[in-house]
Amino acid sequence: MRQADCLANAVDRGCTTGVPLSDATLPLHSPRIEVPTYDRSALQPGVVHIGAGNFHRAHQAVYFDDIARSGISHRWGVTGVSLRSRDVKDVLSAQDGLYTVVQRGHDHQTARVIGSIASYQYAPSDSAAVRAALADPQTRIVSLTITGNGYYLDPVTCEFDASHPDVRADLVASDCFVTAWAYLAEALDRRRRVGTAPFTVLCCDNIPGNTQAARTALVSFAALKDPGLARWIDRHVAFPSTMVDRITPRTSNSERQFVAHTFGIADKWPVLTEPYCQWVIEDAFSNGRPPLDEVGAQFVADVSDHKLVKTRLLNGTHIAIACLATLDGYQRTDEAMGNDVIFDYVEHLMREEIQPLLPAVPGMNTPGYRETLLTRLSNPQMSDQLSRLARRGSEKIASFLLPSLQEAIEQDRPHTLLMLALAGWARYLRGYDLDGREIRIDDPQSELLTKLANMECTDPVPLLRHEIFADLRLIPGFAERLSEMIADIDVHGVTPTLRRALRDSARELVLL
């Protein structure tokens, strides 16, 4: 038997070693695994993506792979750039840039090999290549998933932190930079000087006001180098607002072994994700628009309402379930949603208290979206760690939960379940669950918040002095009601407290 046939048979048997992934081995993989059918060498590098981690490879890169597979265009190949870790380049370059995306639903899973990322660069050692790619006239989009920390914005004033050591280092550097903004400012300056149209800066980070965050960071950094360049960027560069959504955990050795055993692919860095994927983009571009709408993304005039629905329903619910379920001893979302009382709490929180506050969005089935969220949160094959959902809780509470709570109070609408979510976070901040197990508070203000939460135990007044509660703490009876809920959690436990809150919420709805 020929070697190719032996390898193909090994794949179909679910061989635990698997076939090494590369351009040369693509024809050897099982027919049940989708592989790129287009000529990867014909891809033109139209996109530079900074922050080529798991989320990008499960999200944006898949859309660009779809464009190439469909034959719509070969102008949107991706150059992946990492600012902090060279692992992505080292591992995936050895696989010719290929990697596997496995979609895991409740009762089925599929695998496909993604080929849209033509090359990977590690900026500290490949600075010249990164700068050349950004200045290349073929580059029309620079997309970003660099996390909130990569924007160097003050959390209170939202102003650019010019005193940050990374920013200060980039102001004196001439050939190798630390921040994305130094690379982008230099590339746009080079393009401006030779008359090349600017690229579009497409922020795909899940942060409040992502388009404004990107514009503020880039224009502010450029102004520190050249005020004229800053004005040119502000006038000519597009920063479309976006909304992205897909659960994508980190990859561990168990996932690598799973992919090898199940699909016969020896992939050193596969990505496992959920079937659901969403990308909504403001239709505003500097230099050509990729046909993403032909492969499932949405172009809209204004992303704000889409983003509002998503952040209030999904992200607001995330922080609520993360804190309450952790206090009850759970570690993963699917485990928590397996508790009927927690499931009912999440369902009623979204349906009765959050959704009625949201605007109707043309073309969006909000009740259907809400039901999709329940399915996603309950998916045992693609569960999220509650500790991850609770990260940076002060920012999430302020952006995704408190606005709903405040609006509900102002409109005299039911808000017991929203209040309980806040009580859960306040109790979570003490740093231990109801059985005394330590909870690591992963928050930029963790030291202050934990100190405030522990000052008076069930009395939330010290915590309510924090600036994020400036409006709510003045509401008569607010602190007292919050204190009662925290005490209920401590004395009766999470599940009994949720049952009582659900009954109270039902009575509130009757009285509407």
Protein Blocks (a to p, Z undefined) as FASTA:
>chain_A
ZZklmmmmmmmnopakbpaddfklmmmpcfklccdfbdfklpccfbccehiafklmmmmm
mmmmmmmmnomacklcccdddfkbcklmmmmmmnnopacdddddfkbccddddfkbmbdc
dfklmmmmmmmmmmpmklmbdcddebjklnopafklopacfkbmklmmmmmpckbcfbfk
lmmmmmmmmmmmnopacdddddfbdcehklmmmmmmmmmmmmmmommlmmmmmmmpccdd
dddddddddddfklmmmmmmmnopacfbdcdddfbdcdddddddfeopafkllnopacdf
blklmmmmmmmmmmmmmmmmmmmmmmnopabfklmmmpmklmmmmmmmmmmmmmmmpccd
ehiafklmmmmmmmmmmmmklccdfklmmgoklmmmmmmmmmmmmmmmmnopafklmmmm
mmmmmmmmnopafkopacddddfklmmmmmmmmmnomamklmmmpmklmmmmmpghklmm
mmmmmmmmmmnomklmmmmmmmmmmmmmmmZZ
